[in-house]
Amino acid sequence: MAGVIALTRYVAGLREWELPDDDAWHRVFLRGLADAIDEIGMAKQRRHIGN
């Protein structure tokens, strides 16, 4: 979870000139973020089921 938070804060702190010129960069970022959060949730669920 700490990595997801750090990545989100990093992207939020980028200045406009530091952002990629590609208008679709946010889709790639948000998909990656969603995948990371999903993986965290599944890992927590597996630990909960395993106990």
N, C-alpha and C positions, 0 to 999 in steps of 0.2 A: 504494500500500500504506500510505503514511503516513496518508492520510485515513481508511482503514478502521480503523487502529490508534487514531487520535485519537477517532473516533466511538465505538469500543468502550470506550475509557477514559472518555470523557465519560458515557456511559450507565451504566457500572459505578460511577461516582462520584456519581450522583444519589441524593439522600436519598429516603426513601419518600414524603414529602409532596410532592416535586417530580415524582413519576411521575404520568402520566395516570390518571384514574379508570377508564378503559376497561380491562377485563381482557384485551382482545385486543391491546394495544399491542405486546407482545413479539413477536407474530406478524409484524406489519408491520415492526418493527425487524429481526428475524432474516431476513425475506425480502429486505429492502433490503441487509443485510449480505452475504447469500449472493449476491445479484446483483452486488454490488460486487466480491466476491472472484472470482466467475466471470469478470467483465469483465477483471480484472487478469490472470487466468490465460490468457484468450484473447488478450489483447494481447501477453503475453510469448511465447505460442506463435506468433503471427503474426510477431513480430520474429525468433524463432528460425528459422522456416521461410523468411523473407525473406533471411536471411544466407547 
